């Protein structure tokens, strides 16, 4: 049975993503020395014990050890208020395609025991939102906000929201 060993070795904001995204640098080692053709993975990531996200990754052919990236789109709300470090757990599952003893293609499931802890530095998280937050809105909500900004003559959506909040609080 193949029992890969995973480790999360770093994280950085993805500078060219359309939405705030963290790139987690992951290493995987296959201690049995088998030639791995491909790993099709899903990483279920929890914040402590609370489910956060599930992201897929393909790990290309390797023997011994290799590195890959898991890109995680983020919203401001998911870690708002956490100080210091966020305790993440990566739970890996998926399929491993490898060369069998006779040179034939074999496949196995990633064992359910493949989990790894990672302490996400909140300083990296804050780099995702240097000028404030990023809020995901539904299409209908965004269309209504654009219409309200146009009707009020607000120069930006942010200015429109500020005006609406001022009006609702007094």
Backbone bond lengths (Angstrom), bond angles and torsions (degrees), N, CA, C in turn:
res aa  C-N    CA-C-N  psi(-1)  N-CA   C-N-CA  omega(-1)  CA-C   N-CA-C  phi
1 X - - - 1.460 - - 1.527 109.52 -
2 X 1.309 116.08 136.77 1.466 121.53 177.78 1.526 108.57 -84.90
3 X 1.320 115.74 128.93 1.462 121.11 177.27 1.524 108.88 -126.59
4 X 1.338 116.71 86.26 1.463 119.50 -179.30 1.524 110.82 -65.60
5 X 1.325 114.89 151.22 1.458 121.59 177.89 1.526 107.56 -114.09
6 X 1.312 116.30 119.96 1.462 122.35 -177.62 1.522 110.19 -104.28
7 X 1.339 115.59 150.76 1.462 121.23 170.01 1.524 108.22 -148.55
8 X 1.314 115.66 138.88 1.462 121.19 174.01 1.518 105.16 -95.46
9 X 1.335 116.61 119.25 1.461 120.25 -171.69 1.528 114.14 -108.56
10 X 1.312 118.32 -5.37 1.453 120.13 179.03 1.512 112.03 178.11
11 X 1.312 115.18 172.47 1.462 121.89 179.88 1.514 108.49 -153.84
12 X 1.331 115.80 145.70 1.465 121.35 177.20 1.521 108.79 -152.09
13 X 1.322 117.11 150.02 1.463 119.97 173.53 1.527 109.77 -65.11
14 X 1.325 116.26 141.43 1.470 121.47 175.24 1.527 107.23 -85.01
15 X 1.340 118.13 112.17 1.463 119.73 -173.05 1.528 115.08 -71.28
16 X 1.335 118.50 -19.25 1.463 119.90 -173.97 1.523 113.58 -112.66
17 X 1.318 118.16 16.71 1.463 121.65 -179.13 1.533 110.41 -79.04
18 X 1.319 115.52 151.40 1.466 120.90 178.61 1.527 111.50 -72.40
19 X 1.331 116.63 -26.94 1.468 122.40 177.04 1.526 106.93 -128.08
20 X 1.338 118.46 158.73 1.466 119.61 178.31 1.533 110.48 -54.49
21 X 1.330 115.79 124.46 1.460 121.09 -174.77 1.526 109.79 -138.93
22 X 1.324 115.49 135.56 1.461 121.32 172.89 1.524 108.47 -101.68
23 X 1.328 116.44 133.00 1.459 122.40 174.78 1.529 108.16 -100.71
24 X 1.318 116.47 112.04 1.461 121.56 177.28 1.525 108.50 -91.30
25 X 1.321 116.43 125.96 1.464 122.49 177.14 1.524 108.07 -87.29
26 X 1.327 115.21 120.97 1.459 121.25 -175.27 1.523 109.09 -121.85
27 X 1.301 116.36 141.76 1.459 122.29 173.34 1.520 107.75 -115.81
28 X 1.338 114.88 144.36 1.464 120.62 175.86 1.520 107.72 -132.01
29 X 1.315 114.55 137.00 1.464 121.61 179.65 1.519 108.29 -123.94
30 X 1.336 115.87 138.50 1.462 121.03 175.54 1.527 106.18 -111.51
31 X 1.341 117.46 98.03 1.458 120.95 -171.47 1.523 115.01 -65.13
32 X 1.327 118.82 -18.63 1.460 121.47 -178.16 1.516 114.46 -80.08
33 X 1.324 118.31 -5.46 1.461 121.33 177.80 1.518 114.85 77.41
34 X 1.314 118.56 11.99 1.468 120.56 179.48 1.525 110.35 -73.10
35 X 1.321 115.27 152.97 1.460 121.03 174.77 1.522 107.71 -83.98
36 X 1.317 115.55 115.59 1.467 121.80 -179.55 1.525 107.75 -93.01
37 X 1.337 115.99 127.75 1.467 120.51 176.95 1.526 110.95 -84.90
38 X 1.327 115.88 -40.30 1.462 120.63 -174.97 1.526 109.33 -166.72
39 X 1.330 115.80 143.45 1.460 121.62 168.19 1.526 106.90 -120.90
40 X 1.320 116.08 121.98 1.464 121.78 174.56 1.517 105.93 -102.01
41 X 1.329 116.28 107.33 1.465 121.37 -169.66 1.520 112.83 -115.38
42 X 1.302 113.71 154.38 1.454 123.02 164.34 1.512 106.52 -126.25
43 X 1.320 115.80 133.34 1.456 120.91 175.97 1.518 107.42 -111.91
44 X 1.329 115.73 114.33 1.454 120.68 170.92 1.517 106.49 -88.04
45 X 1.315 117.14 119.78 1.469 120.74 -175.40 1.518 108.81 -110.04
46 X 1.333 115.02 128.40 1.460 120.46 177.01 1.523 109.47 -112.95
47 X 1.312 115.59 151.60 1.464 122.60 171.37 1.523 104.06 -101.75
48 X 1.327 115.70 101.90 1.457 118.97 -170.03 1.511 107.64 67.17
49 X 1.315 116.55 -113.40 1.469 120.78 177.68 1.525 112.46 -110.17
50 X 1.340 117.48 0.24 1.470 121.57 -177.93 1.524 110.72 -90.62
51 X 1.338 118.78 123.75 1.472 120.24 177.43 1.525 110.81 -57.23
52 X 1.328 116.05 135.15 1.461 121.43 179.34 1.521 110.26 -112.58
53 X 1.320 117.98 -58.39 1.457 120.49 -175.44 1.520 110.36 -157.73
54 X 1.323 115.58 165.32 1.471 123.24 172.14 1.515 106.57 -128.54
55 X 1.320 116.01 126.51 1.461 120.74 -178.79 1.525 109.31 -130.71
56 X 1.317 115.54 145.11 1.462 121.66 179.98 1.523 110.29 -98.87
57 X 1.323 114.60 153.90 1.465 120.57 175.82 1.521 108.58 -152.39
58 X 1.327 115.65 144.65 1.465 122.09 172.49 1.520 107.45 -108.94
59 X 1.316 115.73 130.35 1.456 121.36 177.54 1.519 106.82 -108.22
60 X 1.327 116.62 119.56 1.466 120.58 -176.34 1.527 111.25 -75.89
61 X 1.308 115.42 174.25 1.466 123.51 -173.22 1.529 112.26 -52.46
62 X 1.348 115.07 139.70 1.458 120.95 176.90 1.521 109.78 -162.37
63 X 1.297 114.12 162.77 1.461 123.01 168.99 1.513 106.54 -128.98
64 X 1.293 117.68 136.23 1.460 121.06 179.12 1.513 112.15 85.85
65 X 1.332 117.01 -87.69 1.462 121.55 -175.05 1.515 110.23 -148.11
66 X 1.329 116.37 149.28 1.461 121.63 175.84 1.525 109.49 -151.69
67 X 1.314 115.73 172.44 1.463 122.41 178.99 1.522 109.46 -122.06
68 X 1.324 115.26 152.07 1.458 121.84 174.78 1.514 108.75 -152.34
69 X 1.313 116.21 171.47 1.463 121.83 -177.09 1.520 110.20 -118.70
70 X 1.316 115.35 139.71 1.460 121.72 170.24 1.523 106.65 -112.56
71 X 1.327 116.64 114.77 1.461 122.54 178.98 1.520 109.13 -89.85
72 X 1.338 115.83 125.89 1.461 121.15 -176.91 1.532 109.72 -121.89
73 X 1.348 117.49 106.96 1.464 119.65 173.35 1.527 109.24 -64.18
74 X 1.333 115.90 141.69 1.463 120.29 -173.07 1.522 111.66 -128.90
75 X 1.312 115.04 146.26 1.457 120.44 169.35 1.526 107.58 -110.60
76 X 1.292 116.41 155.02 1.463 121.85 -177.80 1.522 111.34 -61.04
77 X 1.322 116.22 -35.09 1.456 120.45 -173.54 1.528 113.97 -69.71
78 X 1.329 118.02 -26.58 1.464 119.45 -171.49 1.523 113.84 -63.88
79 X 1.321 118.78 -30.72 1.466 120.43 179.06 1.526 112.86 -127.98
80 X 1.321 116.98 14.12 1.464 120.67 179.54 1.531 109.58 -58.38
81 X 1.306 115.95 132.11 1.460 121.07 176.79 1.521 114.57 92.66
82 X 1.335 118.37 -10.36 1.467 120.52 177.96 1.525 108.12 -78.14
83 X 1.319 116.81 135.35 1.464 122.03 179.15 1.523 109.76 -113.32
84 X 1.320 116.77 153.01 1.464 121.40 175.47 1.515 112.32 76.19
85 X 1.330 115.53 -95.45 1.458 121.76 179.98 1.525 109.84 -136.24
86 X 1.318 115.38 147.59 1.470 121.05 174.69 1.527 107.45 -101.13
87 X 1.325 116.52 127.98 1.466 121.77 -179.11 1.524 109.36 -81.26
88 X 1.339 116.38 104.10 1.461 121.92 179.24 1.522 109.49 -102.57
89 X 1.332 115.51 150.44 1.453 121.41 171.48 1.526 106.94 -129.42
90 X 1.327 115.89 126.15 1.459 123.24 176.97 1.525 107.39 -98.35
91 X 1.328 116.96 119.16 1.464 122.95 177.77 1.534 107.09 -107.62
92 X 1.328 116.60 110.37 1.458 121.10 -175.70 1.527 111.15 -94.47
93 X 1.331 115.73 138.33 1.459 121.38 168.61 1.525 107.43 -147.38
94 X 1.312 115.80 169.19 1.451 119.71 -178.50 1.516 111.11 146.08
95 X 1.335 115.36 -155.89 1.460 121.97 -175.01 1.522 110.10 -127.08
96 X 1.334 114.78 138.50 1.461 122.23 177.51 1.520 107.96 -110.66
97 X 1.318 117.15 126.01 1.463 122.97 175.33 1.527 106.87 -107.44
98 X 1.332 116.54 126.38 1.461 119.77 -174.11 1.529 111.23 -147.27
99 X 1.341 114.69 168.11 1.464 121.30 178.30 1.528 107.64 -83.98
100 X 1.319 115.60 123.29 1.454 121.44 177.55 1.520 111.68 -77.84
101 X 1.322 116.29 179.00 1.467 122.61 -176.42 1.529 111.93 -59.08
102 X 1.312 117.92 -35.17 1.470 121.44 -179.29 1.527 112.07 -92.46
103 X 1.325 117.10 9.60 1.455 120.89 -179.64 1.522 113.57 85.71
104 X 1.335 117.41 4.35 1.464 121.07 -178.96 1.527 110.83 -87.40
105 X 1.309 114.86 155.74 1.459 121.07 177.64 1.528 109.88 -69.61
106 X 1.317 115.94 127.50 1.465 122.78 177.69 1.523 107.83 -124.12
107 X 1.322 115.61 161.00 1.462 118.79 173.75 1.511 109.64 -144.05
108 X 1.322 114.80 148.08 1.459 123.51 177.16 1.515 108.37 -142.35
109 X 1.308 114.59 157.74 1.461 120.00 173.95 1.523 109.76 -83.16
110 X 1.316 115.96 146.07 1.457 120.89 173.11 1.521 106.93 -66.50
111 X 1.331 118.97 128.98 1.466 120.46 -179.72 1.535 111.81 -61.48
112 X 1.324 115.82 146.06 1.469 121.14 -179.30 1.524 112.37 -64.92
113 X 1.309 117.27 -14.81 1.470 120.92 -178.81 1.526 112.62 -79.23
114 X 1.316 118.59 -1.27 1.469 121.94 -176.84 1.525 110.76 -81.85
115 X 1.310 115.30 85.36 1.463 122.36 177.29 1.520 108.72 -130.07
116 X 1.307 115.83 152.32 1.459 120.53 178.97 1.525 109.37 -145.36
117 X 1.325 115.91 139.12 1.463 122.51 176.58 1.524 109.46 -86.34
118 X 1.336 115.32 148.74 1.459 120.21 175.06 1.523 108.57 -148.59
119 X 1.323 115.97 130.92 1.467 121.55 177.15 1.530 108.07 -94.00
120 X 1.328 115.98 105.02 1.469 121.53 -179.30 1.525 109.14 -78.53
121 X 1.343 117.93 116.25 1.463 119.80 176.43 1.529 110.38 -66.38
122 X 1.305 116.27 125.98 1.462 119.62 -178.42 1.523 112.34 -66.61
123 X 1.327 118.08 -19.76 1.468 120.52 174.99 1.529 110.08 -62.17
124 X 1.333 117.35 -37.58 1.468 121.14 177.20 1.525 109.44 -67.67
125 X 1.328 116.51 -42.49 1.466 121.64 178.20 1.535 110.22 -57.15
126 X 1.335 116.70 -45.45 1.467 120.31 -177.89 1.528 111.97 -64.90
127 X 1.343 118.13 -25.78 1.470 120.82 176.84 1.526 111.71 -63.14
128 X 1.334 117.74 -23.10 1.468 120.79 178.57 1.522 112.56 -69.00
129 X 1.326 116.07 -24.52 1.468 120.96 -173.29 1.529 110.22 -127.34
130 X 1.342 118.62 60.89 1.468 120.37 -173.80 1.525 113.82 -68.22
131 X 1.311 117.36 -29.16 1.466 120.35 -176.31 1.519 111.94 -110.50
132 X 1.300 117.21 24.86 1.458 120.84 -177.16 1.500 109.71 124.40
133 X 1.308 115.98 -144.94 1.456 119.99 -176.14 1.520 110.79 -110.73
134 X 1.289 113.69 172.36 1.455 122.33 172.55 1.514 105.40 -126.82
135 X 1.322 116.31 120.23 1.452 120.44 -175.83 1.516 109.06 -118.04
136 X 1.319 115.38 128.55 1.459 120.53 177.01 1.530 108.28 -84.97
137 X 1.331 115.42 127.77 1.465 121.02 178.61 1.516 109.45 -121.08
138 X 1.320 115.23 147.65 1.456 119.95 174.12 1.517 110.27 -67.77
139 X 1.313 116.83 157.52 1.464 122.01 -177.35 1.524 111.41 -58.66
140 X 1.330 117.10 -44.40 1.471 119.96 -179.42 1.530 111.17 -63.07
141 X 1.333 116.73 -41.77 1.463 120.77 179.17 1.522 110.66 -64.46
142 X 1.318 117.13 -45.06 1.457 120.89 -179.70 1.529 111.17 -64.59
143 X 1.332 117.52 -41.16 1.470 120.59 177.48 1.530 111.06 -62.42
144 X 1.338 116.09 -41.92 1.470 119.75 179.36 1.524 110.92 -65.82
145 X 1.341 116.80 -39.45 1.467 120.10 178.63 1.529 110.76 -66.36
146 X 1.312 117.96 -40.98 1.474 120.89 176.46 1.527 111.05 -60.87
147 X 1.326 116.25 -43.37 1.463 120.58 179.18 1.524 110.73 -63.90
148 X 1.327 117.18 -41.98 1.464 121.10 178.89 1.532 110.56 -65.16
149 X 1.329 117.68 -40.33 1.469 120.98 177.97 1.523 110.27 -63.56
150 X 1.330 117.35 -42.01 1.462 121.11 178.04 1.524 110.29 -62.89
151 X 1.342 116.30 -45.49 1.469 121.39 -178.81 1.524 111.76 -62.14
152 X 1.323 117.14 -37.92 1.466 122.23 -178.86 1.531 112.55 -85.24
153 X 1.329 116.85 -11.76 1.469 119.62 -176.73 1.519 112.04 73.65
154 X 1.337 117.78 25.13 1.461 121.34 179.84 1.535 109.55 -73.67
155 X 1.325 117.27 136.52 1.467 119.67 -176.84 1.536 113.93 -71.18
156 X 1.333 116.75 -25.22 1.470 120.48 179.71 1.529 108.94 -141.68
157 X 1.321 115.77 164.69 1.465 119.67 175.25 1.524 110.49 -65.61
158 X 1.330 116.73 -36.74 1.457 121.17 177.69 1.538 110.51 -60.66
159 X 1.331 116.81 -44.05 1.471 120.58 178.99 1.527 110.25 -63.68
160 X 1.314 117.20 -38.49 1.460 120.79 178.29 1.528 110.39 -63.44
161 X 1.330 117.00 -45.08 1.470 120.18 178.85 1.526 111.58 -62.39
162 X 1.339 116.58 -42.07 1.469 119.47 177.78 1.524 110.90 -58.88
163 X 1.336 116.93 -43.91 1.460 121.06 179.97 1.532 111.22 -64.80
164 X 1.330 116.16 -43.50 1.480 120.25 178.42 1.519 110.77 -61.66
165 X 1.320 118.20 -41.08 1.468 121.17 179.23 1.519 111.45 -67.47
166 X 1.345 116.90 -40.10 1.467 119.98 177.05 1.527 110.37 -61.24
167 X 1.339 116.53 -43.07 1.458 121.59 -178.91 1.530 111.37 -65.83
168 X 1.327 117.00 -36.37 1.474 119.34 -176.20 1.515 112.18 -78.68
169 X 1.340 117.87 -19.00 1.475 119.00 -177.10 1.523 112.11 -99.35
170 X 1.255 117.84 4.86 1.453 113.82 176.57 1.446 111.79 163.02
